[in-house]
Amino acid sequence: MPALWDERHQRLADGTILVARFTNRLLGDLHVDAAPDQLEVRRRRVCAQQWSVGRQVHGTALVTVDRPGAGSGVEADGFVSEAIDAPCAVNVADCAPVLIWNDDSRFAVVHAGWRGLQAGILARAAEHLRSEGAEVIGAMLGPCIDPGHYAFGPDLLGELAAAFGPTVRAETNDGAPALDLAAAVTAALGQVGVTAVERVGGSTADASRYFSHRVRGESGRQALVAWKERR
């Protein structure tokens, strides 16, 4: 049976395991406005604890989670936590789901599109994780749109290249200017000292695996869900 998510594990300094699951369309739609009964069943298949998941607005708001479900439903583009068994999630179609963690056993899940990147969402998440002197030491970047399907206005692309470097410039499959979102996320993480970035999954242009608003006009969403557990 095809996998409903890509899963990664990371042992943290406090001895817990950070579990990350990057879902795909085979699990079903995880949009916050999906039918509530179906949404709850799908969420529980991924993690039975109550999720903390908000409404993404392409901003820089981050919510601290200290118990299962804390902050759920708020307008925010990320969650930060050190709680046990308190899953934090962001929903995405073409934007990048990003997980970062520090050497003090805290982690953050972030919804990173070009607007959030330009506004500094990843730098803000890193600041939260460093707020007590800890260092951010690792990151995972999940499925997002590839440059071949991400035509971008040259003026705005120039602004992003000025902020994150020339690697963000690319071309679509038709030769038009394009944004390499994964490269932009990697560059933004590098600017805050995170150079160990694992890429998980592929392009959301892949209709067999992912929902895509940009390529197919779909309203469905996949998710990054992460939590700490003791083993």
C-alpha positions in Angstrom: 0.0 0.0 0.0 1.4 3.5 -0.9 2.6 5.5 2.1 0.3 8.2 3.3 3.2 10.3 4.6 7.0 10.6 4.6 8.3 10.1 8.2 11.5 11.2 9.8 12.8 10.9 13.4 15.4 13.0 15.2 16.7 12.3 18.7 16.8 15.5 20.7 19.1 16.6 23.6 16.6 15.7 26.3 16.4 12.1 25.0 13.0 12.5 23.3 12.3 11.7 19.7 11.1 14.4 17.4 8.7 12.7 14.9 7.9 14.5 11.7 5.2 13.3 9.2 4.8 15.1 5.8 1.5 13.9 4.5 0.4 13.6 0.8 -2.9 13.5 -1.1 -3.3 9.8 -0.5 -4.3 10.5 3.1 -6.9 13.1 2.0 -7.5 16.8 2.4 -6.2 18.4 5.6 -7.5 21.9 4.9 -8.9 23.4 8.1 -12.2 24.0 6.3 -12.6 20.4 5.1 -15.6 18.5 6.4 -15.0 18.3 10.2 -15.8 14.6 10.7 -13.5 13.6 7.8 -10.8 16.0 8.9 -10.7 14.6 12.4 -10.4 11.0 11.1 -7.5 12.0 8.8 -5.7 13.8 11.6 -6.1 10.9 14.0 -4.6 8.6 11.4 -1.4 10.7 11.5 -1.4 11.4 15.2 -4.1 10.7 17.8 -3.4 13.7 20.0 -5.2 16.9 19.5 -3.3 19.0 16.9 -2.2 22.6 17.2 -2.9 24.0 13.7 -3.8 27.5 12.6 -5.0 29.5 9.6 -2.0 30.5 7.6 -1.9 34.1 6.4 1.6 34.4 4.9 2.8 36.4 7.9 5.3 36.0 10.7 3.1 35.1 13.6 4.3 32.2 15.7 2.4 30.5 18.6 4.0 28.7 21.5 2.4 25.3 22.3 2.6 24.0 25.8 -0.1 21.3 25.6 -2.0 19.4 22.9 -4.3 21.7 20.8 -2.9 25.0 22.3 -3.4 27.9 19.9 -5.4 25.8 17.4 -7.5 27.9 15.0 -5.5 31.2 15.4 -4.1 33.1 12.5 -0.4 32.0 12.5 2.2 30.7 10.2 4.1 28.6 12.7 4.2 26.9 16.1 7.0 26.5 18.6 7.0 23.8 21.3 9.0 21.8 23.7 5.9 19.9 25.1 5.7 16.1 24.9 2.9 14.6 22.8 1.7 17.9 21.5 1.6 17.7 17.7 2.1 21.0 15.9 1.1 21.3 12.2 1.1 23.6 9.2 -1.0 23.0 6.1 0.4 23.6 2.6 -0.4 23.2 -1.1 2.6 24.8 -2.8 4.3 26.7 0.0 7.1 25.0 1.9 6.5 23.2 5.2 9.7 23.6 7.3 10.7 21.9 10.6 13.6 23.3 12.6 14.9 22.3 16.0 17.6 23.5 18.5 20.0 21.9 20.9 17.7 22.6 23.8 15.0 20.2 22.5 12.6 22.8 21.2 11.3 22.8 17.7 9.2 24.9 15.3 7.0 24.1 12.3 6.7 26.9 9.8 4.6 27.6 6.7 7.0 29.4 4.3 5.8 30.9 1.1 7.6 33.8 -0.7 5.6 36.4 1.3 6.6 34.8 4.6 10.2 34.4 3.6 10.4 38.0 2.5 8.8 39.1 5.8 11.3 37.0 7.8 9.3 34.1 9.1 12.2 31.7 9.3 14.5 34.2 11.0 11.7 34.9 13.5 11.4 31.1 14.2 15.1 30.9 14.7 15.0 33.8 17.2 12.3 32.0 19.2 14.4 28.8 19.3 17.4 30.9 20.4 15.6 32.9 23.0 17.3 31.2 25.9 20.7 30.9 24.4 20.2 27.6 22.5 21.5 27.1 19.0 19.4 26.0 16.0 21.0 22.9 14.6 18.9 21.2 12.0 16.0 21.6 9.6 13.8 19.6 7.2 12.1 21.0 4.1 9.0 19.2 2.9 7.2 19.1 -0.5 6.7 22.4 -2.3 6.3 23.8 -5.8 9.3 23.4 -8.1 10.6 26.3 -10.2 9.5 24.6 -13.4 5.9 25.4 -12.4 6.5 28.7 -10.5 6.6 31.6 -12.9 7.5 34.8 -11.1 7.5 38.5 -11.9 11.1 39.7 -12.6 10.9 42.7 -10.3 9.7 40.7 -7.3 12.1 37.9 -8.2 14.9 40.5 -8.1 13.9 41.6 -4.6 14.0 38.0 -3.4 17.4 37.4 -5.1 18.7 40.5 -3.3 17.5 39.2 0.0 18.5 35.5 -0.4 21.1 35.3 -3.2 21.1 34.3 -6.9 20.3 30.6 -6.3 16.6 31.6 -6.0 16.5 32.6 -9.7 15.3 29.9 -12.0 13.2 29.3 -15.2 9.9 27.6 -15.7 9.6 24.7 -18.1 8.7 27.3 -20.7 11.7 29.4 -20.1 10.0 32.2 -18.1 11.5 33.7 -14.9 10.8 31.5 -11.9 11.4 31.3 -8.2 13.1 28.3 -6.8 11.3 28.2 -3.5 13.3 25.4 -2.0 16.5 27.3 -2.7 15.0 30.4 -1.1 14.1 28.4 2.0 17.6 26.9 2.2 19.2 30.3 1.7 17.0 31.9 4.4 17.9 29.0 6.8 21.6 29.5 6.0 21.3 33.2 6.9 20.3 32.2 10.4 23.1 29.6 10.7 21.1 26.4 9.8 23.1 24.6 7.1 22.0 21.0 7.8 18.8 21.0 5.8 17.2 17.7 4.8 14.9 17.7 1.8 11.8 15.4 2.2 9.4 14.6 -0.6 9.2 16.1 -4.0 7.4 18.8 -6.0 3.7 19.5 -5.4 3.3 19.6 -9.2 3.2 15.8 -8.9 -0.5 15.1 -9.2 -0.1 11.5 -8.0 1.3 12.6 -4.7 0.3 16.1 -3.7 -2.3 18.8 -3.9 -1.4 21.9 -5.8 -3.3 25.2 -6.0 -0.9 26.8 -8.4 -0.7 23.9 -10.9 -4.2 22.5 -10.7 -6.2 25.0 -8.8 -6.9 22.5 -6.0 -8.2 23.5 -2.6 -6.8 20.5 -0.8 -3.9 20.7 1.6 -1.2 18.3 2.8 0.5 18.9 6.2 3.6 18.8 8.2 2.9 17.4 11.6 5.6 17.2 14.3 5.7 16.2 17.9 8.0 15.0 20.6 7.6 11.6 22.3 9.4 9.5 24.8 10.6 6.1 23.8 
